[in-house]
Amino acid sequence: MTCRELTELLIDYVQGELEPAQIEHITHHLSLCPPCEVFVATYRITIQLSRRLPAKPLPQELASKLQAAARRHQEDEGQQ
């Protein structure tokens, strides 16, 4: 496992969505690579801290734009 491969699997690793063999490869890599170990720890802390942030309501203008973009995307997908 390389550092790049670890970063590509990081989200799934932190969420516990990998196969046991992949987890074993990552755990082994982390035991040999202090920079990746720190990176994963920092990533987990960032997730924990961001979950503590208060949720603010989405401004109506932004909500409207997102809804319009989602409709356009669905229409485009339907035409393909």
Backbone bond lengths (Angstrom), bond angles and torsions (degrees), N, CA, C in turn:
res aa  C-N    CA-C-N  psi(-1)  N-CA   C-N-CA  omega(-1)  CA-C   N-CA-C  phi
1 M - - - 1.453 - - 1.522 107.49 -
2 T 1.324 115.69 133.05 1.461 121.01 176.51 1.526 109.20 -100.70
3 C 1.316 115.24 167.64 1.472 120.00 177.39 1.532 110.28 -60.87
4 R 1.310 116.62 -40.99 1.472 120.79 179.50 1.528 110.92 -62.65
5 E 1.317 117.18 -43.69 1.467 120.91 178.82 1.527 110.59 -61.50
6 L 1.336 116.14 -39.17 1.459 119.78 178.02 1.526 110.65 -61.78
7 T 1.327 117.07 -45.41 1.466 119.04 -178.46 1.526 111.56 -64.23
8 E 1.330 117.06 -31.45 1.461 120.10 179.25 1.529 111.87 -70.23
9 L 1.331 116.69 -24.63 1.466 121.51 -179.17 1.522 112.78 -103.13
10 L 1.318 117.30 1.69 1.459 121.36 -169.81 1.523 113.73 -58.12
11 I 1.307 118.18 -46.89 1.468 120.46 -178.40 1.528 110.33 -60.22
12 D 1.312 115.99 -48.48 1.471 119.71 -179.98 1.529 111.17 -64.58
13 Y 1.328 117.00 -36.16 1.465 120.90 179.12 1.528 110.68 -64.15
14 V 1.312 116.69 -49.38 1.463 121.05 -178.17 1.527 110.94 -64.80
15 Q 1.328 117.00 -34.12 1.463 120.64 -179.83 1.533 112.39 -83.14
16 G 1.322 117.27 -2.82 1.456 121.13 178.63 1.512 113.93 71.84
17 E 1.325 117.03 32.93 1.465 121.13 -175.45 1.529 113.54 -108.22
18 L 1.319 117.40 20.29 1.464 120.22 -179.66 1.525 110.94 -104.19
19 E 1.311 114.50 160.79 1.456 121.46 175.37 1.525 108.68 -70.56
20 P 1.323 117.34 152.39 1.473 120.16 179.69 1.534 113.68 -53.68
21 A 1.311 117.62 -38.16 1.472 120.22 -180.00 1.530 110.82 -64.00
22 Q 1.324 116.80 -40.22 1.466 119.93 178.55 1.525 110.59 -66.55
23 I 1.312 116.68 -41.19 1.463 120.90 178.47 1.530 109.76 -60.99
24 E 1.319 116.23 -41.15 1.462 120.67 179.10 1.522 111.34 -62.48
25 H 1.344 116.90 -41.89 1.467 120.71 178.21 1.533 110.30 -63.00
26 I 1.317 116.18 -43.56 1.463 119.82 -179.42 1.523 110.64 -66.25
27 T 1.321 116.74 -44.70 1.465 120.72 179.45 1.530 110.51 -59.65
28 H 1.312 116.08 -41.89 1.467 120.37 177.68 1.529 110.31 -63.12
29 H 1.317 116.83 -46.08 1.467 120.69 179.32 1.526 110.12 -59.72
30 L 1.320 116.53 -45.21 1.466 119.89 -179.02 1.530 111.55 -62.36
31 S 1.316 117.14 -33.73 1.464 119.86 179.21 1.530 112.26 -68.09
32 L 1.323 116.57 -21.36 1.464 121.70 -178.65 1.523 113.91 -105.92
33 C 1.333 117.51 -8.10 1.467 120.90 -171.97 1.533 110.57 -130.37
34 P 1.328 117.34 88.94 1.474 119.86 -179.82 1.537 114.33 -55.50
35 P 1.349 120.19 -38.52 1.472 117.94 178.39 1.532 112.77 -61.14
36 C 1.321 117.32 -39.28 1.474 119.67 178.13 1.521 110.60 -69.80
37 E 1.324 116.86 -36.33 1.459 120.51 177.93 1.526 110.08 -60.53
38 V 1.325 116.64 -44.14 1.467 121.20 177.53 1.528 110.23 -65.98
39 F 1.329 116.99 -40.66 1.465 121.19 179.75 1.522 111.12 -59.74
40 V 1.333 117.08 -46.25 1.465 121.21 -179.79 1.526 110.23 -65.38
41 A 1.320 117.23 -42.21 1.472 120.60 178.87 1.525 110.65 -62.22
42 T 1.319 116.58 -43.41 1.465 121.16 178.52 1.520 111.11 -63.84
43 Y 1.313 116.84 -39.80 1.465 121.78 178.52 1.529 110.25 -61.58
44 R 1.333 116.19 -44.82 1.469 120.08 179.07 1.529 111.48 -63.72
45 I 1.318 116.87 -42.02 1.463 120.65 178.80 1.525 110.50 -63.57
46 T 1.319 116.69 -40.61 1.469 120.79 178.33 1.526 110.75 -59.93
47 I 1.321 117.30 -42.73 1.467 121.43 177.88 1.525 110.00 -62.42
48 Q 1.323 117.06 -46.50 1.467 120.71 -179.65 1.527 111.57 -60.89
49 L 1.314 116.76 -44.80 1.464 120.31 -178.73 1.529 111.60 -67.84
50 S 1.321 116.86 -40.04 1.469 118.88 -178.59 1.528 111.57 -67.52
51 R 1.326 117.27 -28.41 1.466 119.87 177.20 1.520 111.79 -69.46
52 R 1.316 117.09 -21.50 1.462 121.02 -179.88 1.526 112.89 -84.28
53 L 1.315 116.65 -13.15 1.461 119.73 -179.42 1.520 110.16 -67.11
54 P 1.333 116.33 142.00 1.471 118.30 178.33 1.532 110.36 -69.30
55 A 1.295 114.96 139.46 1.470 120.25 178.27 1.524 109.02 -85.13
56 K 1.311 115.46 125.65 1.460 120.50 176.93 1.523 107.91 -100.18
57 P 1.333 116.78 147.70 1.464 118.43 178.07 1.529 110.99 -63.91
58 L 1.313 114.97 145.95 1.454 121.72 178.42 1.526 108.96 -71.92
59 P 1.338 117.99 128.47 1.468 119.27 177.12 1.532 110.21 -57.92
60 Q 1.325 116.54 140.61 1.462 121.95 -176.17 1.523 112.39 -57.56
61 E 1.320 117.41 -38.79 1.463 120.60 -179.90 1.533 110.93 -62.19
62 L 1.317 116.41 -42.91 1.458 120.14 178.61 1.525 110.85 -67.68
63 A 1.327 117.43 -41.00 1.457 121.22 178.43 1.530 110.50 -59.63
64 S 1.319 116.55 -42.17 1.467 120.75 179.07 1.521 111.33 -63.70
65 K 1.327 116.26 -42.26 1.466 119.96 179.27 1.525 111.23 -64.47
66 L 1.328 116.94 -41.11 1.462 120.38 178.86 1.523 111.61 -65.52
67 Q 1.324 116.56 -40.45 1.466 120.27 178.36 1.521 110.80 -64.00
68 A 1.337 116.34 -41.37 1.461 120.11 179.27 1.534 110.29 -65.35
69 A 1.315 117.09 -41.63 1.462 120.48 178.95 1.523 110.47 -64.58
70 A 1.328 117.63 -39.78 1.466 121.16 178.56 1.528 110.58 -64.13
71 R 1.334 116.86 -41.18 1.472 120.11 177.92 1.527 110.59 -63.37
72 R 1.337 117.06 -43.96 1.469 120.31 178.81 1.529 110.42 -61.24
73 H 1.315 116.14 -41.25 1.463 120.42 179.90 1.532 110.58 -63.30
74 Q 1.323 116.51 -44.58 1.466 120.27 178.33 1.520 111.06 -62.46
75 E 1.313 116.49 -40.76 1.478 120.29 178.59 1.516 110.74 -64.61
76 D 1.344 116.50 -41.71 1.464 120.47 178.48 1.525 110.91 -64.19
77 E 1.313 117.07 -40.66 1.462 121.25 179.24 1.533 110.17 -65.41
78 G 1.308 117.43 -36.04 1.457 121.82 179.86 1.510 112.75 -68.95
79 Q 1.327 118.20 -25.75 1.458 122.40 -179.16 1.510 112.70 -83.26
80 Q 1.319 117.76 -13.12 1.473 120.04 -176.98 1.489 111.87 -90.18
